[in-house]
């Protein structure tokens, strides 16, 4: 995520959400109020659903705001699309590995 100029606070929030979910803790994110709102909205939808293609639309908005802060012409929507594709590839590779071990 760092290689494509993802907002560092978004990176921290996503990694924190994954870590907290694995440990069974409540969601905690940085001090940025807008990201706290995004995390709560994603929690309402379901954290697992990000991988299935159901991210909260506010992720895109938060990334777009970061790009605007950097005066970048990049698109928050495009970044979210790329992230979802990467997540799907990871899930597919995990499934193939598991399937290979079982069979």
N, C-alpha and C positions, 0 to 999 in steps of 0.2 A: 504494500500500500504506500510505503514511503517513496518508492521509485516513481510513482505517478502523481505526486503532489497531493496526496490525501491529507486532509486536515489532521494535524497531529492529535488534536483532542478527539476526533472521530476514531482514530486508530486506538487510542487509549481506552475509549469507551467500548469499542467492539471487543478488544482483548480482555478488558475487565469483565464484560458481560459473559464471555465464554468461560473465563476462569471462575467467576462467581457461580455460574450455572453448574459447572462440574462439581463445585464444592457444596452446592445447595444453599448458598448464601443469597441474600437479597441483592438486587441490582444496585450498584453504586457507580456513579460516573463523576467526571470532573466538575469543576465549579461553574462551567458554562450552563446557564439556565436553559438555553435553547436545546442543548444536547440532553439535558435531564428530561425535558419534555419528549424528545425523540425516543429516548430509551424507554420511558414509561409507555409511550404509544406502541413501541415495538413489543414490549412485554404484554400489553393488552392483546395484540395480534398473536403473539407467540414467538419466542426467540428461535425455535426450531424452524419456523416458517420462512425465515430469511433464506435458508438454503433451498427451500422449495419454491422460491421465486415470489414470496409475499413480504417484501420489506415495507416498512412504513415509508410513505412518500416523503416524509420530513427528512430522511437521510439525504435524499437528493437535494432538498432545499438547503440543508446545512452545508453540504459540500459546495454547492453553487455560491453560497455566501462567502465561503473561504476563497474560492477562485476569484470572486469579485474583489475581495480584500487584496489579493495579489495582483490585481489588474490582468488576469489571465483570460484568454478567449476560450478556455476549455469549458466543457459542459458538465454540470453535476449529474445530469441524466445519463450521459455517456459513461461517466465514471461508475455509476451504480450498475449499469448494464455490464460493464467489464468485470466488476466485482462479482456479480451474480454468475457470470460465465466461469470465472475462476473457481468459485465455490462449487459449482456443479461439476467441474472437472475434478476437483479434489474428492467429492463424494463418489463420482464414478470410479476413480482410481482406487478408493477404499473398497468399493463394492467388488471390483475386479480382483483385488488382492484377497479379500475374504472368500470370494467364490473359488479362486484358484487354490486356496488352502483347503477348503472343504471338499473340493472335487479333484 
